[in-house]
Amino acid sequence: MLAQVPMDAKLAESLQQVAAERGKPLEAVMNDLAQNYLREERHAQLMIEMDRFRAKHGELLTKFKGEYIGMRHGEVLDHDADGGQLHQRLRQKHGRLPVLIVQVTESPEQDFTVRNPKLETAE
């Protein structure tokens, strides 16, 4: 799908210079920038959701202890003992929207991974 987006002339010139320096077409540079922006936005949204998870941890622990939950805007969208099944259902229902999937354990502090299917299939 092609979209035309008005752009400041100085910004367009700078982007053309970057493309020339990298030896890439302008379209490729623009796609890279857009992908990076979207990845950063998604990450920021998940960090906010993690803060919401921590704030509600006590309540969530009593309802979902040991289960995986899918959380967006502070609300539990779905839950399951199997994180993979939960991920599939959430993807089917909500597409690529950022949804925090986390196991509810005794501690609200957890490590989590932001999945990138593009990187996973590159192996």
C-alpha positions, 0 to 999 in steps of 0.5 A: 500500500502506498501512502503519500505523506507531506513532509518538511522540505529540510527533513526530506533533504536530510533523509535523501542525504542519509539514503545516499550515504547508506547507498539505499533507496529513500523508500528503504530508509523511510521503511527502516525509520518507520519500523524502528519508531513502531518498535520503540512505541510498542516497547514504551507501551509494554513498559507502561503496561508492566507498571500497571501490572505491578500496581495491580499485582496483589489483586492479580495474584489472588485471581490468577496465581500461576497463570499467564495473563494478557493485559492492555490498558490495565485490564486483563483481556484473557488468561491461561495456564499455557502462555503459548495458547494465550499468545495465540488467542490474543494474536487472533483477537487483537492482531499486532496490538501491544499486549503484555503477556506475563505469568502472575507469580509471587513477585511483580518483578519479572523479566520478559521478552518482546518477541520479534517474528522477523528476528526469530525466522532469520535463524 
